[in-house]
């Protein structure tokens, strides 16, 4: 049988009990190993992202594609300049 391994990404700055609760839940669901993958923090605010969207600048790679799609479908932040 294949081994189930979980990868939990984030800045973990700092690692706290909430992270451990999520990892424990994954373990209880059958993950035999959980790897914490530290990723860099983006120094960008939601205000800047909203301004960029309002001025039709790309926010790709800064937020998930599904969030960009939701923003576009619902025409959010277009009149905030």
C-alpha positions as CSV (number, residue, x, y, z in Angstrom):
1,X,0.0,0.0,0.0
2,X,1.2,3.5,-0.8
3,X,2.5,5.7,2.0
4,X,0.5,8.9,2.6
5,X,2.7,11.9,3.3
6,X,1.4,15.4,4.1
7,X,3.1,18.6,3.2
8,X,2.1,21.7,5.2
9,X,3.4,24.9,3.7
10,X,3.5,28.3,5.4
11,X,5.8,30.9,7.0
12,X,5.3,29.3,10.5
13,X,6.4,32.6,12.0
14,X,6.2,31.3,14.6
15,X,5.0,27.7,14.5
16,X,2.1,27.6,17.0
17,X,-0.6,25.2,18.4
18,X,-2.9,25.9,15.4
19,X,-0.4,24.5,13.0
20,X,0.0,21.4,15.2
21,X,-3.8,20.9,15.4
22,X,-4.0,20.9,11.6
23,X,-1.1,18.5,11.3
24,X,-2.6,16.2,13.9
25,X,-5.9,16.2,11.9
26,X,-4.1,15.2,8.8
27,X,-2.3,12.4,10.7
28,X,-5.7,11.2,12.0
29,X,-6.9,11.1,8.4
30,X,-4.2,8.7,7.5
31,X,-1.0,10.7,6.7
32,X,1.9,8.7,8.0
33,X,4.3,11.6,7.8
34,X,3.7,15.4,7.9
35,X,6.4,17.7,6.5
36,X,6.4,21.4,7.5
37,X,7.6,23.3,4.5
38,X,8.6,26.8,5.4
39,X,7.8,29.3,2.7
40,X,8.8,33.0,2.5
41,X,6.4,35.6,3.6
42,X,5.2,38.1,1.1
43,X,5.6,41.7,2.2
44,X,2.5,43.0,0.5
45,X,-0.7,44.3,1.9
46,X,-4.3,43.6,0.9
47,X,-4.7,47.4,0.3
48,X,-2.0,47.3,-2.3
49,X,-3.5,44.2,-4.0
50,X,-6.9,45.9,-4.2
51,X,-5.3,49.0,-5.7
52,X,-3.5,46.9,-8.3
53,X,-6.7,45.1,-9.2
54,X,-8.5,48.4,-9.5
55,X,-5.9,49.7,-11.9
56,X,-5.9,46.4,-13.9
57,X,-2.4,45.3,-12.8
58,X,-1.7,41.6,-12.5
59,X,-1.8,40.0,-9.0
60,X,-1.0,36.5,-10.4
61,X,1.4,34.6,-8.2
62,X,0.5,36.8,-5.2
63,X,-2.9,35.3,-4.5
64,X,-4.4,31.9,-5.6
65,X,-5.9,31.8,-9.1
66,X,-9.3,30.8,-7.6
67,X,-9.3,34.0,-5.7
68,X,-8.5,36.0,-8.8
69,X,-11.3,34.2,-10.6
70,X,-13.8,35.0,-7.8
71,X,-12.7,38.7,-7.8
72,X,-13.2,38.9,-11.6
73,X,-16.6,37.1,-11.6
74,X,-18.0,39.4,-8.9
75,X,-16.3,42.5,-10.4
76,X,-14.7,43.4,-7.0
77,X,-12.4,46.3,-6.4
78,X,-12.9,47.8,-9.9
79,X,-14.1,51.2,-8.6
80,X,-11.7,51.8,-5.8
81,X,-9.1,54.0,-7.4
